[in-house]
Amino acid sequence: MSINEEQDRIIDEFSVFDEWLDRYSYLIELGNGLTAIAPEHKTEQFLIKGCQSRVWVDARLDDEGRMHFTADSDAIITKGIIALLIRVLDGHTPEEVRDADLYFIGRIGLSQNLSPTRANGLLAMIRQMKLFATAYAAMQK
């Protein structure tokens, strides 16, 4: 499934909720299903700078040139947000991840319904995931 197809599915899923409390509950549910980062990667090296809560993200490139992310957070909403980002970006090439327009964030109202510190954290998570992609893309040349 393409990045945009996955984003469209997420937009459809969130459209069934009228209230933001229900959307937050769904985010928490998504975060609970997140495959946890390896314990040895839950270190300062993998910690996202700029997040109010603690968020660790790791990326690897498989033999077919596709990226795979793992993550964890000590905050339940943030864990759901990173789970959404992983759902959209995981399994794609570094170029696809790097160039992705993550329009679902605005369309589901996420950016408008986060506190300023969480919104900054969201941007920091995206930036880190795209930095991993940029690095992997450069290594493949």
C-alpha positions in Angstrom: 0.0 0.0 0.0 1.4 3.4 -0.9 2.0 6.2 1.7 -1.0 8.2 0.4 -3.3 5.2 0.4 -2.4 4.5 4.0 -3.0 8.2 4.9 -6.4 8.1 3.2 -7.3 5.0 5.3 -6.3 6.8 8.5 -8.4 9.8 7.4 -11.4 7.5 6.9 -10.9 5.8 10.3 -10.7 9.1 12.1 -13.8 10.5 10.3 -16.1 8.2 12.3 -15.3 10.2 15.5 -17.2 13.4 16.1 -15.4 14.3 19.4 -11.7 14.7 20.0 -11.9 12.7 23.2 -12.9 9.7 21.0 -10.0 10.4 18.7 -7.6 10.6 21.6 -9.0 7.2 22.8 -8.3 5.8 19.4 -4.8 7.2 19.4 -4.2 5.5 22.8 -5.5 2.2 21.4 -3.1 2.6 18.4 -0.2 3.3 20.7 -1.0 0.2 22.8 -0.5 -1.9 19.6 2.9 -0.4 18.7 5.7 -2.9 18.4 8.2 -1.7 21.1 11.7 -0.5 20.3 14.4 -2.9 21.4 15.5 -2.2 25.0 19.1 -1.5 23.8 17.7 1.3 21.7 15.8 3.0 24.5 18.8 5.2 25.1 19.8 8.9 24.7 21.1 8.1 21.2 17.5 7.2 19.9 15.7 9.9 22.0 13.9 12.5 20.0 15.0 16.0 20.9 12.2 18.6 21.1 9.5 16.4 22.6 8.0 17.2 25.9 7.6 13.5 26.6 10.3 10.9 26.0 10.1 9.3 22.6 12.6 6.9 21.2 12.7 6.0 17.5 14.9 3.6 15.5 15.0 2.9 11.8 16.6 0.1 9.8 16.9 -0.7 6.2 16.0 -4.2 5.0 17.7 -6.2 2.2 15.1 -4.9 -0.2 15.9 -1.3 0.5 12.8 -0.6 2.6 12.7 1.2 5.9 11.3 -0.2 9.1 10.7 1.8 12.3 10.3 0.9 15.9 9.5 3.3 18.7 8.3 3.9 22.2 7.2 6.7 24.4 6.4 7.3 28.0 3.3 9.3 27.1 0.2 7.4 25.8 -1.0 10.1 23.3 2.5 10.5 21.9 2.9 6.8 21.6 -0.3 6.8 19.5 1.0 9.6 17.3 4.3 7.8 16.6 2.3 4.6 15.9 0.4 6.5 13.2 3.6 7.9 11.7 5.1 4.4 11.6 2.0 3.0 10.1 2.2 5.5 7.2 6.0 5.4 6.6 7.1 1.8 7.5 8.0 -0.5 4.6 8.7 2.2 2.1 12.0 3.3 0.5 14.1 6.0 2.0 13.2 8.3 -0.9 9.5 7.7 -0.4 9.8 8.4 3.4 12.0 11.5 2.8 9.6 13.0 0.2 6.3 12.0 1.9 3.8 14.8 2.3 2.1 13.8 5.5 -1.2 15.5 4.8 -3.2 13.1 7.1 -2.0 15.1 10.1 -4.0 18.2 9.1 -6.9 16.3 7.6 -7.7 14.4 10.8 -7.3 17.6 12.8 -4.3 16.3 14.8 -2.1 19.4 14.4 -5.0 21.7 15.5 -5.9 19.6 18.6 -2.4 19.2 20.1 -0.9 21.4 22.7 2.0 23.5 21.4 4.5 21.3 23.1 3.0 18.1 21.6 2.8 19.8 18.2 6.5 20.6 18.4 7.1 17.0 19.4 5.2 15.8 16.4 7.4 17.9 14.1 10.5 16.6 15.9 9.3 13.0 15.3 8.7 13.6 11.6 12.0 15.4 11.2 13.9 12.5 12.8 12.2 9.9 10.7 13.0 11.9 7.6 16.6 12.3 8.7 16.9 8.6 9.0 15.5 8.3 5.4 17.9 11.0 4.1 20.8 9.1 5.6 19.7 5.8 4.2 19.1 7.3 0.8 22.6 8.8 0.8 24.1 5.4 1.8 22.4 3.7 -1.1 24.1 5.9 -3.8 
